[in-house]
């Protein structure tokens, strides 16, 4: 088996070299899929173990039915063929056979449904959670708000951390966690029941961690929930599993499961970090300060649609370079960023006044743009929110 895999790898590498493409070593993802993985990821929750067992049970039952049905069929064909002198039977239906092939499948279905129903009911029991986290899907990142339990009040965005160079340039080596790494992972304590409340800002997304056996759609205007209790410390990875737009493939989910002590340290550090980032909206910033901060905000939140060049995607997302909204009166652009417009999501709930002011100021002074009203202060954004 190992020799066969080695030969397969060599053949694949040779074909890539023949096509003039670079060949990189591929390793298992930390907490994600493994190389040549054929089955589910290793379960780390009780529900995931039950799902894994049910999956194997169903396969065994299906295999047994396959062997039984096709075994009888092929035996009958081979042993009762005309060349051996057999003549076709002239009987019609058999009441016993009719009853048997009705009752037996019914009993098989019941035997499969009972344990599956028990697991599905357990998957839906989100009561008595230790920590409740809201996961908000948006094109194309996740927003997390810790609603109850230790860490209540923590809020952050989680976006793809894979460098754009790895995505757009085939000659750049890919990391082991390519497209499965984020800048801000969800952090939860081990052996605690975590309730995940899902919703979305724009289109349908799907919050999924295979190792937890968790998949819950995030639907605009609706609130759904699921839960997990991770029993092993580690990092676990998933992705959005609903087709949510052109960057659907760039919307990973990462959960770090840590000890109780490490979780408490993370909560304390995260709250200090949030307090440090809570800028006074009445502070007056210089143009250079806003442009530098705005460039980072743009790279994290806007580049996927409007591109690093500001040219947008023709037919889907408008260009910001030369846009009359960007180069015109700043009040209109503030309104668009704060409240959203058409495919453009509202950022009033995800970005601070300072971040919105910074990214607007950046776009008004980037590329070929030279807007007359070239600077926006956080106080203007605060006034537009009211």
C-alpha positions as CSV (number, residue, x, y, z in Angstrom):
1,X,0.0,0.0,0.0
2,X,2.8,2.4,0.9
3,X,4.6,1.5,-2.3
4,X,1.5,2.1,-4.3
5,X,1.0,5.6,-2.7
6,X,4.6,6.4,-3.4
7,X,4.3,5.4,-7.0
8,X,1.1,7.5,-7.3
9,X,2.9,10.5,-5.9
10,X,5.8,10.1,-8.2
11,X,3.5,9.8,-11.2
12,X,1.6,12.9,-10.2
13,X,4.8,14.9,-9.7
14,X,6.0,13.8,-13.1
15,X,2.8,14.9,-14.8
16,X,3.0,18.3,-13.1
17,X,6.6,18.7,-14.1
18,X,5.7,17.7,-17.7
19,X,3.0,20.4,-17.7
20,X,5.6,23.0,-16.5
21,X,3.9,23.4,-13.1
22,X,5.8,23.6,-9.8
23,X,5.6,20.6,-7.4
24,X,5.3,21.3,-3.7
25,X,5.3,18.8,-0.8
26,X,1.8,18.3,0.5
27,X,1.3,17.6,4.2
28,X,-1.7,17.0,6.4
29,X,-3.5,20.1,7.5
30,X,-3.3,20.8,11.3
31,X,-6.8,20.1,12.4
32,X,-8.1,19.9,8.8
33,X,-8.1,17.3,6.0
34,X,-5.3,14.8,5.6
35,X,-3.5,13.8,2.5
36,X,-5.5,11.0,0.6
37,X,-8.1,11.0,3.4
38,X,-10.9,8.6,2.4
39,X,-13.1,8.7,5.5
40,X,-14.4,11.3,8.0
41,X,-11.9,13.4,10.0
42,X,-11.0,12.0,13.4
43,X,-14.0,12.8,15.7
44,X,-13.3,14.9,18.8
45,X,-16.9,15.2,20.2
46,X,-19.4,12.6,21.4
47,X,-21.8,13.5,18.6
48,X,-19.1,13.2,16.0
49,X,-18.2,9.7,17.3
50,X,-21.9,8.7,17.0
51,X,-22.1,10.1,13.5
52,X,-18.9,8.2,12.5
53,X,-20.3,5.0,14.0
54,X,-23.6,5.4,12.2
55,X,-21.9,6.1,9.0
56,X,-19.9,2.8,9.3
57,X,-23.1,0.9,10.4
58,X,-25.0,2.2,7.4
59,X,-22.2,1.2,5.0
60,X,-22.1,-2.3,6.5
61,X,-25.9,-2.7,6.2
62,X,-25.8,-1.4,2.6
63,X,-22.9,-3.8,1.7
64,X,-24.7,-6.8,3.3
65,X,-27.9,-5.9,1.3
66,X,-25.8,-5.5,-1.9
67,X,-24.0,-8.8,-1.4
68,X,-27.3,-10.6,-0.6
69,X,-29.4,-9.3,-3.4
70,X,-26.7,-9.5,-6.1
71,X,-25.4,-12.8,-4.8
72,X,-28.9,-14.4,-5.2
73,X,-29.4,-12.7,-8.6
74,X,-26.1,-13.9,-10.1
75,X,-26.4,-17.3,-8.5
76,X,-29.8,-17.7,-10.2
77,X,-28.5,-16.4,-13.5
78,X,-25.5,-18.8,-13.5
79,X,-27.2,-21.9,-12.1
80,X,-30.5,-21.7,-13.9
81,X,-29.5,-20.6,-17.4
82,X,-30.9,-22.3,-20.5
83,X,-27.6,-23.7,-21.5
84,X,-27.8,-26.1,-18.5
85,X,-31.2,-27.3,-19.6
86,X,-33.4,-25.3,-17.2
87,X,-36.8,-24.2,-18.3
88,X,-38.6,-21.0,-17.2
89,X,-41.0,-21.4,-14.4
90,X,-44.7,-20.8,-15.0
91,X,-45.9,-19.7,-11.5
92,X,-47.1,-16.2,-10.7
93,X,-46.7,-14.3,-7.4
94,X,-45.9,-15.8,-4.1
95,X,-47.7,-14.4,-1.1
96,X,-44.9,-15.4,1.3
97,X,-42.3,-13.7,-0.9
98,X,-44.4,-10.6,-1.2
99,X,-44.7,-10.4,2.6
100,X,-41.0,-11.1,3.1
101,X,-39.7,-8.4,0.8
102,X,-42.1,-5.9,2.3
103,X,-41.5,-6.7,6.0
104,X,-37.7,-7.3,5.9
105,X,-36.8,-3.8,4.3
106,X,-39.2,-2.2,6.7
107,X,-37.4,-3.8,9.7
108,X,-34.0,-2.8,8.2
109,X,-35.1,0.8,7.9
110,X,-36.4,0.9,11.5
111,X,-33.1,-0.6,12.7
112,X,-31.3,2.2,10.9
113,X,-33.7,5.0,11.9
114,X,-33.7,4.4,15.6
115,X,-30.0,5.1,16.4
116,X,-29.9,7.9,13.8
117,X,-33.0,9.6,15.3
118,X,-31.4,9.4,18.8
119,X,-28.3,11.2,17.5
120,X,-30.2,13.8,15.5
121,X,-32.3,14.7,18.6
122,X,-29.1,15.0,20.7
123,X,-27.6,17.3,17.9
124,X,-30.6,19.7,18.3
125,X,-30.4,19.9,22.1
126,X,-28.7,23.3,22.6
127,X,-29.9,23.8,26.2
128,X,-27.7,24.3,29.2
129,X,-24.8,25.7,27.2
130,X,-21.7,26.9,29.1
131,X,-20.8,29.5,26.4
132,X,-23.0,31.0,23.6
133,X,-21.3,32.4,20.5
134,X,-23.1,34.1,17.6
135,X,-21.5,33.4,14.2
136,X,-22.5,35.9,11.5
137,X,-21.7,35.0,7.9
138,X,-20.9,37.8,5.5
139,X,-19.2,38.0,2.1
140,X,-16.6,36.7,2.8
141,X,-15.7,36.4,6.4
142,X,-17.2,35.5,9.8
143,X,-18.1,37.8,12.7
144,X,-18.2,36.3,16.2
145,X,-19.9,37.7,19.3
146,X,-19.6,36.0,22.6
147,X,-23.1,36.4,24.1
148,X,-23.1,34.4,27.3
149,X,-20.7,32.7,29.6
150,X,-17.0,33.4,30.2
151,X,-15.9,35.8,27.5
152,X,-19.3,37.6,27.2
153,X,-18.8,40.9,25.3
154,X,-15.9,39.7,23.1
155,X,-16.5,40.5,19.5
156,X,-14.2,40.2,16.4
157,X,-14.1,39.4,12.7
158,X,-12.4,36.3,11.3
159,X,-11.0,36.4,7.8
160,X,-8.8,34.3,5.5
161,X,-5.1,34.6,6.5
162,X,-3.6,32.8,3.5
163,X,-1.5,35.4,1.7
164,X,-3.0,36.6,-1.7
165,X,0.3,35.7,-3.4
166,X,-0.3,32.0,-2.7
167,X,-3.8,32.2,-4.2
168,X,-3.0,34.2,-7.4
169,X,0.5,32.9,-8.2
170,X,0.9,29.2,-9.0
171,X,4.7,29.5,-8.6
172,X,4.4,30.4,-4.9
173,X,4.6,27.5,-2.4
174,X,1.4,26.8,-0.5
175,X,1.2,26.4,3.2
176,X,0.0,23.2,4.8
177,X,-3.2,25.0,5.9
178,X,-3.7,26.7,2.6
179,X,-7.2,28.4,2.5
180,X,-7.9,26.9,6.0
181,X,-6.2,29.6,8.1
182,X,-7.7,32.8,9.6
183,X,-6.4,35.9,11.4
184,X,-8.7,35.6,14.4
185,X,-9.8,32.0,15.3
186,X,-12.6,31.2,17.6
187,X,-11.3,30.1,21.0
188,X,-13.3,27.8,23.4
189,X,-12.4,25.8,26.5
190,X,-12.2,22.0,26.3
191,X,-15.1,19.8,27.7
192,X,-17.5,22.7,27.8
193,X,-20.8,22.9,25.9
194,X,-20.6,25.6,23.3
195,X,-23.8,26.8,21.7
196,X,-23.3,28.4,18.2
197,X,-26.1,30.8,17.1
198,X,-25.9,31.4,13.3
199,X,-27.2,34.2,11.1
200,X,-26.0,36.1,8.0
201,X,-25.8,39.7,6.8
202,X,-26.2,39.1,3.0
203,X,-26.7,35.6,1.6
204,X,-26.8,32.0,3.0
205,X,-23.6,30.7,4.5
206,X,-22.8,27.5,6.3
207,X,-20.8,27.1,9.6
208,X,-19.1,23.7,9.6
209,X,-16.4,21.9,11.6
210,X,-16.1,18.3,10.3
211,X,-14.3,17.0,13.4
212,X,-17.2,18.3,15.6
213,X,-19.9,16.9,13.2
214,X,-21.4,20.4,13.2
215,X,-23.0,22.0,10.2
216,X,-25.5,24.8,10.5
217,X,-26.7,27.2,7.8
218,X,-26.5,30.9,8.5
219,X,-29.5,32.5,6.8
220,X,-30.2,36.3,6.6
221,X,-33.2,37.3,8.7
222,X,-33.2,33.9,10.6
223,X,-31.5,32.7,13.8
224,X,-30.4,29.0,13.9
225,X,-28.3,27.2,16.5
226,X,-26.2,24.2,17.0
227,X,-23.7,23.0,19.7
228,X,-20.5,21.0,20.3
229,X,-18.4,19.9,23.3
230,X,-14.8,19.3,22.2
231,X,-13.1,16.6,24.3
232,X,-9.6,17.1,23.0
233,X,-7.4,20.2,23.0
234,X,-6.3,21.3,19.5
235,X,-7.0,23.3,16.4
236,X,-9.9,22.3,14.2
237,X,-10.7,23.6,10.8
238,X,-13.8,23.9,8.5
239,X,-15.1,26.1,5.7
240,X,-18.3,27.8,4.6
241,X,-20.4,25.0,2.9
242,X,-23.0,27.1,1.1
243,X,-22.3,28.6,-2.2
244,X,-22.2,32.3,-1.1
245,X,-20.5,34.1,-4.0
246,X,-17.2,34.4,-5.9
247,X,-15.0,34.1,-2.8
248,X,-16.9,31.2,-1.2
249,X,-13.7,29.2,-1.3
250,X,-11.9,31.8,0.8
251,X,-14.1,31.7,3.9
252,X,-12.5,29.3,6.4
253,X,-13.5,28.6,10.0
254,X,-10.9,27.8,12.7
255,X,-11.7,26.8,16.3
256,X,-8.9,26.6,18.9
257,X,-9.9,24.3,21.8
258,X,-7.7,25.1,24.9
259,X,-7.6,24.3,28.6
260,X,-9.7,26.3,31.1
261,X,-6.7,28.2,32.3
262,X,-5.6,29.1,28.8
263,X,-9.1,30.2,27.9
264,X,-9.3,32.5,30.9
265,X,-6.0,34.1,29.8
266,X,-7.3,34.5,26.2
267,X,-10.5,36.2,27.5
268,X,-8.5,38.6,29.6
269,X,-6.1,39.4,26.7
270,X,-8.9,39.8,24.2
271,X,-10.8,42.2,26.4
272,X,-7.7,44.3,26.9
273,X,-7.1,44.2,23.1
274,X,-10.7,45.4,22.5
275,X,-10.4,48.2,25.0
276,X,-7.1,49.4,23.4
277,X,-8.8,49.4,19.9
278,X,-11.9,51.3,21.2
279,X,-10.9,54.7,19.8
280,X,-12.5,57.9,20.9
281,X,-14.8,58.8,17.9
282,X,-14.3,62.5,18.7
283,X,-10.6,62.3,18.2
284,X,-9.3,64.2,15.2
285,X,-6.9,62.2,13.0
286,X,-4.4,63.4,10.4
287,X,-4.7,62.5,6.8
288,X,-1.6,60.2,6.9
289,X,-2.9,58.4,10.0
290,X,-6.2,57.7,8.5
291,X,-4.7,56.6,5.1
292,X,-2.3,54.1,6.8
293,X,-5.0,52.6,9.0
294,X,-7.5,52.6,6.1
295,X,-5.2,50.6,3.9
296,X,-5.2,47.8,6.4
297,X,-9.0,48.0,6.8
298,X,-9.4,47.9,3.0
299,X,-7.1,44.8,2.7
300,X,-9.1,43.0,5.4
301,X,-12.6,43.9,4.3
302,X,-12.8,45.3,0.8
303,X,-10.1,43.8,-1.4
304,X,-12.0,40.6,-2.2
305,X,-14.7,42.5,-4.1
306,X,-13.1,45.8,-5.2
307,X,-9.6,44.3,-5.8
308,X,-6.2,45.7,-4.6
309,X,-6.2,48.0,-7.7
310,X,-9.6,49.4,-6.9
311,X,-10.9,48.2,-10.3
312,X,-13.6,46.0,-9.0
313,X,-15.0,43.0,-10.9
314,X,-16.8,44.1,-14.1
315,X,-20.5,43.1,-13.9
316,X,-20.4,42.2,-10.3
317,X,-18.6,44.8,-8.1
318,X,-18.0,48.4,-9.1
319,X,-14.6,50.0,-9.4
320,X,-13.6,52.5,-6.7
321,X,-10.8,54.0,-8.8
322,X,-12.6,56.9,-10.4
323,X,-16.0,56.2,-8.8
324,X,-18.2,59.2,-8.6
325,X,-19.3,58.1,-5.1
326,X,-15.7,58.0,-3.9
327,X,-14.6,61.2,-5.5
328,X,-17.9,63.1,-4.8
329,X,-19.4,64.5,-1.6
330,X,-18.3,62.3,1.3
331,X,-21.7,62.1,2.9
332,X,-22.9,59.7,0.2
333,X,-20.0,57.4,0.6
334,X,-20.4,57.4,4.4
335,X,-24.0,56.4,4.0
336,X,-23.1,53.6,1.6
337,X,-20.4,52.1,3.9
338,X,-22.6,52.5,7.1
339,X,-25.9,51.3,5.7
340,X,-25.0,49.3,2.7
341,X,-26.4,49.4,-0.8
342,X,-27.5,46.5,-3.1
343,X,-24.7,43.9,-3.0
344,X,-22.7,46.1,-0.6
345,X,-23.2,45.0,3.0
346,X,-23.7,47.4,5.8
347,X,-20.6,47.8,7.9
348,X,-22.2,49.7,10.8
349,X,-22.3,46.6,12.9
350,X,-18.8,45.2,12.1
351,X,-16.5,48.2,11.8
352,X,-15.8,51.0,14.2
353,X,-16.3,54.7,13.4
354,X,-12.6,55.1,13.1
355,X,-12.2,52.1,10.8
356,X,-15.0,53.3,8.5
357,X,-13.5,56.9,8.4
358,X,-10.1,55.5,7.7
359,X,-11.1,53.2,4.8
360,X,-13.2,56.0,3.2
361,X,-10.2,58.4,3.5
362,X,-7.9,55.8,2.0
363,X,-10.1,55.2,-1.0
364,X,-10.5,58.9,-1.6
365,X,-6.7,59.3,-1.8
366,X,-5.7,55.9,-3.4
367,X,-5.1,55.0,-7.0
368,X,-6.0,57.9,-9.4
369,X,-8.6,59.3,-6.9
370,X,-8.0,62.9,-5.8
371,X,-11.3,63.8,-4.1
372,X,-11.8,67.4,-3.0
373,X,-13.3,66.2,0.3
374,X,-10.4,63.9,0.8
375,X,-10.6,63.2,4.6
376,X,-13.4,61.9,6.8
377,X,-13.2,62.0,10.6
378,X,-14.8,59.4,12.9
379,X,-17.2,62.0,14.3
380,X,-18.8,62.3,10.9
381,X,-19.4,58.5,10.8
382,X,-20.8,58.6,14.3
383,X,-23.3,61.2,13.3
384,X,-24.3,59.1,10.2
385,X,-25.0,56.1,12.5
386,X,-27.7,58.0,14.5
